[in-house]
Amino acid sequence: MITIEDLIRLSEIVKIKKICEECNINYSTIMAKINRRTELSIKESELIQTFLLGHGLKFQDVTQMDINEIKKNNYEN
């Protein structure tokens, strides 16, 4: 399951608004949860995870160093 911490880290490299639109989840609610670090509901987590998997993305626990490396690689290409 995707946690709020996972989503916070993911928000550094993808648009959360687009994910919310595709999952039919209220963007304002998700952003409030991100800002307050309130955990996602099981349904929200499952919808986001299903969306990511449907697009060939499997979320793994990554460190800040991994995220910085991804950003660096994206900017260099």
Distance bins in CASP14 RR format, pairs under 12 A and 6 or more apart:
PFRMAT RR
TARGET T0000
AUTHOR 0000-0000-0000
RMODE 2
METHOD distances of the structure
MODEL  1
1 7 0 0 0 0 0 1 0 0 0 0 0
1 39 0 0 0 0 1 0 0 0 0 0 0
1 40 0 0 0 0 1 0 0 0 0 0 0
1 41 0 0 0 0 0 1 0 0 0 0 0
1 42 1 0 0 1 0 0 0 0 0 0 0
1 43 0 0 0 0 0 1 0 0 0 0 0
1 44 0 0 0 0 1 0 0 0 0 0 0
1 45 1 0 1 0 0 0 0 0 0 0 0
1 46 1 0 0 1 0 0 0 0 0 0 0
1 47 0 0 0 0 0 1 0 0 0 0 0
1 48 0 0 0 0 1 0 0 0 0 0 0
1 49 1 0 0 1 0 0 0 0 0 0 0
1 50 0 0 0 0 0 1 0 0 0 0 0
1 52 0 0 0 0 0 1 0 0 0 0 0
1 59 0 0 0 0 1 0 0 0 0 0 0
2 8 0 0 0 0 0 1 0 0 0 0 0
2 9 0 0 0 0 0 1 0 0 0 0 0
2 10 1 0 0 1 0 0 0 0 0 0 0
2 11 0 0 0 0 0 1 0 0 0 0 0
2 16 0 0 0 0 0 1 0 0 0 0 0
2 19 0 0 0 0 1 0 0 0 0 0 0
2 23 0 0 0 0 0 1 0 0 0 0 0
2 25 0 0 0 0 0 1 0 0 0 0 0
2 30 0 0 0 0 0 1 0 0 0 0 0
2 33 0 0 0 0 0 1 0 0 0 0 0
2 39 0 0 0 0 0 1 0 0 0 0 0
2 40 1 0 0 1 0 0 0 0 0 0 0
2 41 0 0 0 0 0 1 0 0 0 0 0
2 42 0 0 0 0 0 1 0 0 0 0 0
2 43 0 0 0 0 0 1 0 0 0 0 0
2 44 0 0 0 0 1 0 0 0 0 0 0
2 45 1 0 1 0 0 0 0 0 0 0 0
2 46 0 0 0 0 1 0 0 0 0 0 0
2 47 0 0 0 0 1 0 0 0 0 0 0
2 48 1 0 1 0 0 0 0 0 0 0 0
2 49 1 0 1 0 0 0 0 0 0 0 0
2 50 0 0 0 0 1 0 0 0 0 0 0
2 51 0 0 0 0 1 0 0 0 0 0 0
2 52 1 0 0 1 0 0 0 0 0 0 0
2 53 0 0 0 0 0 1 0 0 0 0 0
2 57 0 0 0 0 0 1 0 0 0 0 0
2 58 0 0 0 0 0 1 0 0 0 0 0
2 59 1 0 0 1 0 0 0 0 0 0 0
2 60 0 0 0 0 0 1 0 0 0 0 0
2 61 0 0 0 0 0 1 0 0 0 0 0
3 9 0 0 0 0 1 0 0 0 0 0 0
3 10 0 0 0 0 0 1 0 0 0 0 0
3 33 0 0 0 0 0 1 0 0 0 0 0
3 34 0 0 0 0 0 1 0 0 0 0 0
3 37 0 0 0 0 0 1 0 0 0 0 0
3 38 0 0 0 0 0 1 0 0 0 0 0
3 39 1 0 0 1 0 0 0 0 0 0 0
3 40 1 0 0 1 0 0 0 0 0 0 0
3 41 0 0 0 0 0 1 0 0 0 0 0
3 42 0 0 0 0 0 1 0 0 0 0 0
3 44 0 0 0 0 0 1 0 0 0 0 0
3 45 1 0 0 1 0 0 0 0 0 0 0
3 48 0 0 0 0 0 1 0 0 0 0 0
3 49 0 0 0 0 0 1 0 0 0 0 0
3 59 0 0 0 0 1 0 0 0 0 0 0
3 61 0 0 0 0 1 0 0 0 0 0 0
4 10 0 0 0 0 0 1 0 0 0 0 0
4 11 0 0 0 0 0 1 0 0 0 0 0
4 16 0 0 0 0 0 1 0 0 0 0 0
4 29 0 0 0 0 0 1 0 0 0 0 0
4 30 0 0 0 0 1 0 0 0 0 0 0
4 31 0 0 0 0 0 1 0 0 0 0 0
4 32 0 0 0 0 0 1 0 0 0 0 0
4 33 1 0 1 0 0 0 0 0 0 0 0
4 34 1 0 0 1 0 0 0 0 0 0 0
4 35 0 0 0 0 0 1 0 0 0 0 0
4 36 0 0 0 0 1 0 0 0 0 0 0
4 37 1 0 1 0 0 0 0 0 0 0 0
4 38 1 0 0 1 0 0 0 0 0 0 0
4 39 1 0 1 0 0 0 0 0 0 0 0
4 40 1 0 1 0 0 0 0 0 0 0 0
4 41 0 0 0 0 0 1 0 0 0 0 0
4 44 0 0 0 0 1 0 0 0 0 0 0
4 45 0 0 0 0 1 0 0 0 0 0 0
4 48 0 0 0 0 0 1 0 0 0 0 0
5 11 0 0 0 0 0 1 0 0 0 0 0
5 12 0 0 0 0 0 1 0 0 0 0 0
5 33 0 0 0 0 0 1 0 0 0 0 0
5 34 0 0 0 0 1 0 0 0 0 0 0
5 37 1 0 0 1 0 0 0 0 0 0 0
5 38 0 0 0 0 0 1 0 0 0 0 0
5 39 0 0 0 0 1 0 0 0 0 0 0
5 40 0 0 0 0 1 0 0 0 0 0 0
5 45 0 0 0 0 0 1 0 0 0 0 0
5 59 0 0 0 0 0 1 0 0 0 0 0
5 61 0 0 0 0 1 0 0 0 0 0 0
5 62 0 0 0 0 0 1 0 0 0 0 0
5 63 0 0 0 0 0 1 0 0 0 0 0
5 64 0 0 0 0 0 1 0 0 0 0 0
6 12 0 0 0 0 0 1 0 0 0 0 0
6 14 0 0 0 0 0 1 0 0 0 0 0
6 16 0 0 0 0 0 1 0 0 0 0 0
6 19 0 0 0 0 0 1 0 0 0 0 0
6 34 0 0 0 0 0 1 0 0 0 0 0
6 37 0 0 0 0 0 1 0 0 0 0 0
6 39 0 0 0 0 0 1 0 0 0 0 0
6 40 0 0 0 0 1 0 0 0 0 0 0
6 44 0 0 0 0 0 1 0 0 0 0 0
6 45 0 0 0 0 1 0 0 0 0 0 0
6 48 0 0 0 0 1 0 0 0 0 0 0
6 49 0 0 0 0 1 0 0 0 0 0 0
6 52 0 0 0 0 1 0 0 0 0 0 0
6 57 0 0 0 0 0 1 0 0 0 0 0
6 58 0 0 0 0 0 1 0 0 0 0 0
6 59 1 0 1 0 0 0 0 0 0 0 0
6 60 0 0 0 0 1 0 0 0 0 0 0
6 61 1 0 0 1 0 0 0 0 0 0 0
6 62 0 0 0 0 1 0 0 0 0 0 0
6 67 0 0 0 0 0 1 0 0 0 0 0
7 13 0 0 0 0 0 1 0 0 0 0 0
7 14 0 0 0 0 1 0 0 0 0 0 0
7 16 1 0 0 1 0 0 0 0 0 0 0
7 19 0 0 0 0 1 0 0 0 0 0 0
7 20 0 0 0 0 0 1 0 0 0 0 0
7 23 0 0 0 0 0 1 0 0 0 0 0
7 25 0 0 0 0 0 1 0 0 0 0 0
7 30 1 0 0 1 0 0 0 0 0 0 0
7 31 0 0 0 0 0 1 0 0 0 0 0
7 33 0 0 0 0 1 0 0 0 0 0 0
7 34 1 0 0 1 0 0 0 0 0 0 0
7 35 0 0 0 0 0 1 0 0 0 0 0
7 37 0 0 0 0 0 1 0 0 0 0 0
7 38 0 0 0 0 0 1 0 0 0 0 0
7 39 0 0 0 0 1 0 0 0 0 0 0
7 40 1 0 0 1 0 0 0 0 0 0 0
7 44 0 0 0 0 1 0 0 0 0 0 0
7 45 0 0 0 0 1 0 0 0 0 0 0
7 47 0 0 0 0 0 1 0 0 0 0 0
7 48 1 0 0 1 0 0 0 0 0 0 0
7 49 0 0 0 0 0 1 0 0 0 0 0
7 51 0 0 0 0 0 1 0 0 0 0 0
7 52 0 0 0 0 0 1 0 0 0 0 0
7 59 0 0 0 0 1 0 0 0 0 0 0
8 14 0 0 0 0 0 1 0 0 0 0 0
8 16 0 0 0 0 1 0 0 0 0 0 0
8 30 0 0 0 0 0 1 0 0 0 0 0
8 31 0 0 0 0 0 1 0 0 0 0 0
8 33 0 0 0 0 1 0 0 0 0 0 0
8 34 1 0 1 0 0 0 0 0 0 0 0
8 35 0 0 0 0 1 0 0 0 0 0 0
8 36 0 0 0 0 0 1 0 0 0 0 0
8 37 1 0 0 1 0 0 0 0 0 0 0
8 38 0 0 0 0 0 1 0 0 0 0 0
8 39 0 0 0 0 0 1 0 0 0 0 0
8 40 0 0 0 0 0 1 0 0 0 0 0
8 62 0 0 0 0 0 1 0 0 0 0 0
8 64 0 0 0 0 0 1 0 0 0 0 0
8 67 0 0 0 0 0 1 0 0 0 0 0
9 16 0 0 0 0 0 1 0 0 0 0 0
9 34 0 0 0 0 0 1 0 0 0 0 0
9 59 0 0 0 0 1 0 0 0 0 0 0
9 60 0 0 0 0 0 1 0 0 0 0 0
9 61 0 0 0 0 1 0 0 0 0 0 0
9 62 1 0 0 1 0 0 0 0 0 0 0
9 63 0 0 0 0 1 0 0 0 0 0 0
9 64 1 0 0 1 0 0 0 0 0 0 0
9 65 0 0 0 0 0 1 0 0 0 0 0
9 66 0 0 0 0 1 0 0 0 0 0 0
9 67 1 0 0 1 0 0 0 0 0 0 0
9 68 0 0 0 0 0 1 0 0 0 0 0
9 70 0 0 0 0 0 1 0 0 0 0 0
9 71 0 0 0 0 0 1 0 0 0 0 0
10 16 1 0 0 1 0 0 0 0 0 0 0
10 18 0 0 0 0 0 1 0 0 0 0 0
10 19 0 0 0 0 1 0 0 0 0 0 0
10 30 0 0 0 0 0 1 0 0 0 0 0
10 34 0 0 0 0 0 1 0 0 0 0 0
10 40 0 0 0 0 0 1 0 0 0 0 0
10 48 0 0 0 0 1 0 0 0 0 0 0
10 49 0 0 0 0 0 1 0 0 0 0 0
10 51 0 0 0 0 0 1 0 0 0 0 0
10 52 0 0 0 0 1 0 0 0 0 0 0
10 57 0 0 0 0 1 0 0 0 0 0 0
10 58 0 0 0 0 0 1 0 0 0 0 0
10 59 1 0 0 1 0 0 0 0 0 0 0
10 60 0 0 0 0 0 1 0 0 0 0 0
10 61 0 0 0 0 0 1 0 0 0 0 0
10 62 0 0 0 0 1 0 0 0 0 0 0
10 66 0 0 0 0 0 1 0 0 0 0 0
10 67 0 0 0 0 1 0 0 0 0 0 0
10 70 0 0 0 0 0 1 0 0 0 0 0
11 17 0 0 0 0 1 0 0 0 0 0 0
11 18 0 0 0 0 0 1 0 0 0 0 0
11 19 0 0 0 0 1 0 0 0 0 0 0
11 20 0 0 0 0 0 1 0 0 0 0 0
11 27 0 0 0 0 0 1 0 0 0 0 0
11 30 0 0 0 0 1 0 0 0 0 0 0
11 31 0 0 0 0 1 0 0 0 0 0 0
11 33 0 0 0 0 0 1 0 0 0 0 0
11 34 1 0 0 1 0 0 0 0 0 0 0
11 35 0 0 0 0 0 1 0 0 0 0 0
11 48 0 0 0 0 0 1 0 0 0 0 0
11 67 0 0 0 0 0 1 0 0 0 0 0
12 34 0 0 0 0 0 1 0 0 0 0 0
12 62 0 0 0 0 0 1 0 0 0 0 0
12 64 0 0 0 0 1 0 0 0 0 0 0
12 66 0 0 0 0 0 1 0 0 0 0 0
12 67 1 0 1 0 0 0 0 0 0 0 0
12 68 0 0 0 0 1 0 0 0 0 0 0
12 70 0 0 0 0 1 0 0 0 0 0 0
12 71 1 0 0 1 0 0 0 0 0 0 0
12 74 0 0 0 0 0 1 0 0 0 0 0
13 19 0 0 0 0 0 1 0 0 0 0 0
13 57 0 0 0 0 0 1 0 0 0 0 0
13 59 0 0 0 0 0 1 0 0 0 0 0
13 62 0 0 0 0 1 0 0 0 0 0 0
13 64 0 0 0 0 0 1 0 0 0 0 0
13 66 0 0 0 0 0 1 0 0 0 0 0
13 67 1 0 0 1 0 0 0 0 0 0 0
13 68 0 0 0 0 0 1 0 0 0 0 0
13 69 0 0 0 0 0 1 0 0 0 0 0
13 70 1 0 1 0 0 0 0 0 0 0 0
13 71 1 0 0 1 0 0 0 0 0 0 0
13 72 0 0 0 0 0 1 0 0 0 0 0
13 73 0 0 0 0 0 1 0 0 0 0 0
13 74 1 0 0 1 0 0 0 0 0 0 0
13 75 0 0 0 0 0 1 0 0 0 0 0
14 20 0 0 0 0 0 1 0 0 0 0 0
14 22 0 0 0 0 0 1 0 0 0 0 0
14 48 0 0 0 0 0 1 0 0 0 0 0
14 51 0 0 0 0 0 1 0 0 0 0 0
14 52 0 0 0 0 1 0 0 0 0 0 0
14 55 0 0 0 0 0 1 0 0 0 0 0
14 57 0 0 0 0 1 0 0 0 0 0 0
14 59 0 0 0 0 0 1 0 0 0 0 0
14 67 0 0 0 0 0 1 0 0 0 0 0
14 70 0 0 0 0 0 1 0 0 0 0 0
14 71 0 0 0 0 0 1 0 0 0 0 0
14 74 0 0 0 0 0 1 0 0 0 0 0
15 21 0 0 0 0 1 0 0 0 0 0 0
15 22 0 0 0 0 0 1 0 0 0 0 0
15 27 0 0 0 0 0 1 0 0 0 0 0
15 30 0 0 0 0 0 1 0 0 0 0 0
15 31 0 0 0 0 0 1 0 0 0 0 0
16 22 0 0 0 0 0 1 0 0 0 0 0
16 23 0 0 0 0 0 1 0 0 0 0 0
16 25 0 0 0 0 1 0 0 0 0 0 0
16 26 0 0 0 0 0 1 0 0 0 0 0
16 27 1 0 0 1 0 0 0 0 0 0 0
16 28 0 0 0 0 0 1 0 0 0 0 0
16 29 0 0 0 0 0 1 0 0 0 0 0
16 30 1 0 0 1 0 0 0 0 0 0 0
16 31 1 0 0 1 0 0 0 0 0 0 0
16 32 0 0 0 0 0 1 0 0 0 0 0
16 33 0 0 0 0 0 1 0 0 0 0 0
16 34 1 0 0 1 0 0 0 0 0 0 0
16 35 0 0 0 0 0 1 0 0 0 0 0
16 40 0 0 0 0 0 1 0 0 0 0 0
16 44 0 0 0 0 0 1 0 0 0 0 0
16 48 0 0 0 0 1 0 0 0 0 0 0
16 51 0 0 0 0 0 1 0 0 0 0 0
16 52 0 0 0 0 0 1 0 0 0 0 0
17 23 0 0 0 0 0 1 0 0 0 0 0
17 25 0 0 0 0 0 1 0 0 0 0 0
17 26 0 0 0 0 0 1 0 0 0 0 0
17 27 1 0 1 0 0 0 0 0 0 0 0
17 28 0 0 0 0 1 0 0 0 0 0 0
17 30 0 0 0 0 1 0 0 0 0 0 0
17 31 0 0 0 0 1 0 0 0 0 0 0
17 34 0 0 0 0 0 1 0 0 0 0 0
18 25 0 0 0 0 0 1 0 0 0 0 0
18 27 0 0 0 0 1 0 0 0 0 0 0
18 30 0 0 0 0 0 1 0 0 0 0 0
18 48 0 0 0 0 0 1 0 0 0 0 0
18 51 0 0 0 0 1 0 0 0 0 0 0
18 52 0 0 0 0 0 1 0 0 0 0 0
18 55 0 0 0 0 0 1 0 0 0 0 0
19 25 1 0 0 1 0 0 0 0 0 0 0
19 26 0 0 0 0 0 1 0 0 0 0 0
19 27 0 0 0 0 1 0 0 0 0 0 0
19 30 0 0 0 0 1 0 0 0 0 0 0
19 31 0 0 0 0 0 1 0 0 0 0 0
19 34 0 0 0 0 0 1 0 0 0 0 0
19 40 0 0 0 0 0 1 0 0 0 0 0
19 44 0 0 0 0 0 1 0 0 0 0 0
19 45 0 0 0 0 0 1 0 0 0 0 0
19 47 0 0 0 0 1 0 0 0 0 0 0
19 48 1 0 0 1 0 0 0 0 0 0 0
19 49 0 0 0 0 0 1 0 0 0 0 0
19 50 0 0 0 0 0 1 0 0 0 0 0
19 51 1 0 0 1 0 0 0 0 0 0 0
19 52 1 0 0 1 0 0 0 0 0 0 0
19 54 0 0 0 0 0 1 0 0 0 0 0
19 55 0 0 0 0 1 0 0 0 0 0 0
19 57 0 0 0 0 0 1 0 0 0 0 0
19 59 0 0 0 0 0 1 0 0 0 0 0
20 26 1 0 0 1 0 0 0 0 0 0 0
20 27 1 0 1 0 0 0 0 0 0 0 0
20 28 0 0 0 0 1 0 0 0 0 0 0
20 29 0 0 0 0 1 0 0 0 0 0 0
20 30 1 0 1 0 0 0 0 0 0 0 0
20 31 0 0 0 0 1 0 0 0 0 0 0
20 32 0 0 0 0 0 1 0 0 0 0 0
20 33 0 0 0 0 0 1 0 0 0 0 0
20 34 0 0 0 0 0 1 0 0 0 0 0
20 40 0 0 0 0 0 1 0 0 0 0 0
20 44 0 0 0 0 1 0 0 0 0 0 0
20 47 0 0 0 0 1 0 0 0 0 0 0
20 48 0 0 0 0 1 0 0 0 0 0 0
20 51 0 0 0 0 1 0 0 0 0 0 0
21 27 1 0 0 1 0 0 0 0 0 0 0
21 30 0 0 0 0 0 1 0 0 0 0 0
21 47 0 0 0 0 0 1 0 0 0 0 0
21 48 0 0 0 0 0 1 0 0 0 0 0
21 51 0 0 0 0 0 1 0 0 0 0 0
22 47 0 0 0 0 1 0 0 0 0 0 0
22 48 0 0 0 0 1 0 0 0 0 0 0
22 50 0 0 0 0 0 1 0 0 0 0 0
22 51 1 0 1 0 0 0 0 0 0 0 0
22 52 0 0 0 0 1 0 0 0 0 0 0
22 54 0 0 0 0 1 0 0 0 0 0 0
22 55 0 0 0 0 1 0 0 0 0 0 0
23 29 0 0 0 0 0 1 0 0 0 0 0
23 30 0 0 0 0 1 0 0 0 0 0 0
23 40 0 0 0 0 0 1 0 0 0 0 0
23 41 0 0 0 0 0 1 0 0 0 0 0
23 43 0 0 0 0 1 0 0 0 0 0 0
23 44 1 0 0 1 0 0 0 0 0 0 0
23 45 0 0 0 0 0 1 0 0 0 0 0
23 46 0 0 0 0 1 0 0 0 0 0 0
23 47 1 0 1 0 0 0 0 0 0 0 0
23 48 1 0 1 0 0 0 0 0 0 0 0
23 49 0 0 0 0 1 0 0 0 0 0 0
23 50 1 0 0 1 0 0 0 0 0 0 0
23 51 1 0 1 0 0 0 0 0 0 0 0
23 52 0 0 0 0 1 0 0 0 0 0 0
23 53 0 0 0 0 0 1 0 0 0 0 0
23 54 0 0 0 0 0 1 0 0 0 0 0
23 55 0 0 0 0 0 1 0 0 0 0 0
24 30 0 0 0 0 0 1 0 0 0 0 0
24 43 0 0 0 0 0 1 0 0 0 0 0
24 44 0 0 0 0 0 1 0 0 0 0 0
24 47 1 0 0 1 0 0 0 0 0 0 0
24 48 0 0 0 0 0 1 0 0 0 0 0
24 50 0 0 0 0 0 1 0 0 0 0 0
24 51 0 0 0 0 1 0 0 0 0 0 0
25 31 0 0 0 0 0 1 0 0 0 0 0
25 32 0 0 0 0 0 1 0 0 0 0 0
25 33 0 0 0 0 0 1 0 0 0 0 0
25 40 0 0 0 0 1 0 0 0 0 0 0
25 41 0 0 0 0 1 0 0 0 0 0 0
25 43 0 0 0 0 1 0 0 0 0 0 0
25 44 1 0 1 0 0 0 0 0 0 0 0
25 45 0 0 0 0 0 1 0 0 0 0 0
25 46 0 0 0 0 0 1 0 0 0 0 0
25 47 1 0 0 1 0 0 0 0 0 0 0
25 48 1 0 0 1 0 0 0 0 0 0 0
25 50 0 0 0 0 0 1 0 0 0 0 0
25 51 0 0 0 0 1 0 0 0 0 0 0
26 32 0 0 0 0 1 0 0 0 0 0 0
26 33 0 0 0 0 0 1 0 0 0 0 0
26 41 0 0 0 0 0 1 0 0 0 0 0
26 43 0 0 0 0 0 1 0 0 0 0 0
26 44 0 0 0 0 1 0 0 0 0 0 0
26 47 0 0 0 0 0 1 0 0 0 0 0
27 33 0 0 0 0 0 1 0 0 0 0 0
27 34 0 0 0 0 0 1 0 0 0 0 0
27 44 0 0 0 0 0 1 0 0 0 0 0
28 34 0 0 0 0 0 1 0 0 0 0 0
28 35 0 0 0 0 0 1 0 0 0 0 0
29 35 0 0 0 0 0 1 0 0 0 0 0
29 36 0 0 0 0 0 1 0 0 0 0 0
29 38 0 0 0 0 1 0 0 0 0 0 0
29 40 0 0 0 0 1 0 0 0 0 0 0
29 41 0 0 0 0 1 0 0 0 0 0 0
29 43 0 0 0 0 0 1 0 0 0 0 0
29 44 0 0 0 0 1 0 0 0 0 0 0
30 36 0 0 0 0 0 1 0 0 0 0 0
30 38 0 0 0 0 1 0 0 0 0 0 0
30 39 0 0 0 0 0 1 0 0 0 0 0
30 40 1 0 0 1 0 0 0 0 0 0 0
30 41 0 0 0 0 0 1 0 0 0 0 0
30 44 1 0 0 1 0 0 0 0 0 0 0
30 45 0 0 0 0 0 1 0 0 0 0 0
30 47 0 0 0 0 0 1 0 0 0 0 0
30 48 0 0 0 0 1 0 0 0 0 0 0
31 37 0 0 0 0 0 1 0 0 0 0 0
31 38 0 0 0 0 0 1 0 0 0 0 0
32 38 1 0 0 1 0 0 0 0 0 0 0
32 40 0 0 0 0 0 1 0 0 0 0 0
33 39 1 0 0 1 0 0 0 0 0 0 0
33 40 1 0 0 1 0 0 0 0 0 0 0
33 41 0 0 0 0 1 0 0 0 0 0 0
33 44 0 0 0 0 1 0 0 0 0 0 0
33 45 0 0 0 0 0 1 0 0 0 0 0
33 48 0 0 0 0 0 1 0 0 0 0 0
34 40 0 0 0 0 1 0 0 0 0 0 0
34 44 0 0 0 0 0 1 0 0 0 0 0
38 44 0 0 0 0 0 1 0 0 0 0 0
39 45 0 0 0 0 1 0 0 0 0 0 0
40 46 0 0 0 0 1 0 0 0 0 0 0
40 47 0 0 0 0 1 0 0 0 0 0 0
40 48 1 0 0 1 0 0 0 0 0 0 0
40 49 0 0 0 0 1 0 0 0 0 0 0
41 47 0 0 0 0 1 0 0 0 0 0 0
41 48 0 0 0 0 0 1 0 0 0 0 0
42 48 0 0 0 0 0 1 0 0 0 0 0
42 49 0 0 0 0 0 1 0 0 0 0 0
43 49 0 0 0 0 0 1 0 0 0 0 0
43 50 0 0 0 0 0 1 0 0 0 0 0
44 50 0 0 0 0 0 1 0 0 0 0 0
44 51 0 0 0 0 0 1 0 0 0 0 0
45 51 0 0 0 0 0 1 0 0 0 0 0
45 52 0 0 0 0 0 1 0 0 0 0 0
45 59 0 0 0 0 0 1 0 0 0 0 0
46 52 0 0 0 0 0 1 0 0 0 0 0
46 53 0 0 0 0 0 1 0 0 0 0 0
47 53 0 0 0 0 0 1 0 0 0 0 0
47 54 0 0 0 0 0 1 0 0 0 0 0
48 54 0 0 0 0 0 1 0 0 0 0 0
48 55 0 0 0 0 0 1 0 0 0 0 0
48 57 0 0 0 0 0 1 0 0 0 0 0
48 59 0 0 0 0 1 0 0 0 0 0 0
49 55 0 0 0 0 0 1 0 0 0 0 0
49 56 0 0 0 0 0 1 0 0 0 0 0
49 57 0 0 0 0 1 0 0 0 0 0 0
49 58 0 0 0 0 1 0 0 0 0 0 0
49 59 1 0 0 1 0 0 0 0 0 0 0
49 60 0 0 0 0 0 1 0 0 0 0 0
50 56 0 0 0 0 0 1 0 0 0 0 0
50 57 0 0 0 0 0 1 0 0 0 0 0
50 58 0 0 0 0 0 1 0 0 0 0 0
50 59 0 0 0 0 0 1 0 0 0 0 0
51 57 0 0 0 0 1 0 0 0 0 0 0
51 58 0 0 0 0 0 1 0 0 0 0 0
51 59 0 0 0 0 0 1 0 0 0 0 0
52 58 1 0 0 1 0 0 0 0 0 0 0
52 59 1 0 1 0 0 0 0 0 0 0 0
52 60 0 0 0 0 0 1 0 0 0 0 0
53 59 0 0 0 0 1 0 0 0 0 0 0
59 66 0 0 0 0 0 1 0 0 0 0 0
60 66 0 0 0 0 1 0 0 0 0 0 0
60 67 0 0 0 0 0 1 0 0 0 0 0
60 70 0 0 0 0 0 1 0 0 0 0 0
61 67 0 0 0 0 0 1 0 0 0 0 0
62 68 0 0 0 0 0 1 0 0 0 0 0
62 69 0 0 0 0 1 0 0 0 0 0 0
62 70 0 0 0 0 1 0 0 0 0 0 0
62 71 0 0 0 0 0 1 0 0 0 0 0
63 69 0 0 0 0 1 0 0 0 0 0 0
63 70 0 0 0 0 0 1 0 0 0 0 0
64 70 0 0 0 0 0 1 0 0 0 0 0
64 71 0 0 0 0 0 1 0 0 0 0 0
65 71 0 0 0 0 0 1 0 0 0 0 0
65 72 0 0 0 0 0 1 0 0 0 0 0
66 72 0 0 0 0 0 1 0 0 0 0 0
66 73 0 0 0 0 0 1 0 0 0 0 0
67 73 0 0 0 0 0 1 0 0 0 0 0
67 74 0 0 0 0 0 1 0 0 0 0 0
68 74 0 0 0 0 0 1 0 0 0 0 0
68 75 0 0 0 0 0 1 0 0 0 0 0
69 75 0 0 0 0 0 1 0 0 0 0 0
69 76 0 0 0 0 0 1 0 0 0 0 0
70 76 0 0 0 0 0 1 0 0 0 0 0
70 77 0 0 0 0 0 1 0 0 0 0 0
71 77 0 0 0 0 0 1 0 0 0 0 0
END
